[in-house]
Amino acid sequence: MARVTVEDCVERIPNRFELVLLAARRARGIAAGSMLTVDRDNDKNPVVALREIADNTIDLDALKASLISALQRRVEVDEPEEDNMAALMSSSTEWAGVVQEDEPVETFSADEVGAAEAAPAATDADAPAAPAKDPFA
């Protein structure tokens, strides 16, 4: 009986892959306690789901929508993006590394910079290391 049901369903849903997905989704719904729209006649849930699709007793668009929502991992919501550029520009006098003209720029002369860097202090790392003692001597 299932073969005739599949052939009837292919007339309604020509894509066999989509038919399998929709029938499986409906069979899971029947197993979860959804109301049947055709008589069971001692058939299992997948056969009942195929018979419902073939007899056009269920809404295929609603079944497709529930299948898609069940398979989605992330739901995207279209929300308008805020324009934060004006807020960023007004809150900071320096933006993206560019100094604006109304802010004074502090400069140093070569003598001021060179005086601090001219003679670095000697550290312990610069001193030669003491020879290691032989522990067996």
N, C-alpha and C positions, 0 to 999 in steps of 0.2 A: 504494500500500500504506500510506502514511503516513496518509491520510485515515481509513481503517478503524481504524488504531491509535489515532488521536486520539479517534475516537468511542468506542472501547473504554475509553480512559483516562478520559473524562468520566464514565463510569459509576462508576469508582472514586474519582475526585477531581472533584467537581462544579464547583469554582471553577477556571475556565480559567487565570486568572492564577497561581494556586498550581501548577497543572499545568505551566505553562511554566517556572516557577522550579525546580520539582523535576526536571523532565526536563533542563533545562540543567545543573543541578548534577550529575546522574548522567552526562550526556554528557561533562562536564569530567573526572569521575572515570574514565570509560572511556578518555578520551584520555590521562590520566595513568598508565594501566596497570592499572586495576582489573579484576578478573576478570569476564567476561561470564556471565550466568545464562541466556541464550538463544543460539541459533545466530545468527551474524552474517548469513548469507545475502547477502553482498555489500552490506549496508546501511551507511549512515553512522552515526556515533555518536548523533546525536539520534534517529534512527529506532530504533536498538537500545534506547536509553533509554526511549522511549515503549513499545516492545514489552515491555520488562521490567516497566514499570508496569502495562500492560494485562494481562499474564499473571500478575501478582502473585508474581513471583519475587524481588523485593527487599523489604526491610523499609522501609515508607514512614515510620514513626516515626523510625527511625535516619537516614533521608535528610533528613527535616525538621529534626532536631536538628543535623545537620552543616551544613545550609543556614543555620540561625539563627546558629550559632557562627561561620560564615564571614562573615556580614553584620554581626555585632556589632562596634562600634568600641571599646567599653569594657565590660569585664566587671565587674559589681558583685558584691561578695562581702558577704554579710550577716555582719557581725562585731558583737558587742555593744559598745556604746560605754561607755567608762569614765566613772565619775562623778568628774570633776575638781573639782567645786565645793568639796568638803570640803578637798581639798588646797590649793586657792586661798585659802580662808578662813583656814586655819591657818598658812599660810606668810607672810601679810602682815597687818600691823596696820591697814593702810589699804586698803580695797577699793572700787573704783568711785567714788572721790572722796569717800567718807564717812569722816570721822575718828571712830575709836572713842573711847569715853569714858576709857579707862584711859591714853591718851597725852596728855601735857600739850600745850596749844596755846600757842605763843609769840605774844604780842601786843605792839604798839608804840603809843606815845602819839602824838598828833597833832603835838606839838612835835618828837619824834624824826624823824618822817617829813617834816614840813614844813621842818625846818632844812636838810636835804640838797637839797630841791627848790626852795627859796625863791629863790635867786639863781643862775641858770645862768650859767656862764662864757661870755664873748664869744668867738666863733670867727672865723676868717678868712672864713667864708661870710657872716657878718653885715656885713662891711665893704663899702663901695661899690666897685664895680669901676673900675679905672683906664680912662680913655678910650683907645680903640684908636688907634694911630698909623696915618696914611694912608700906605701903601707907595709911592704915586705922588708924594708931596709932596717 
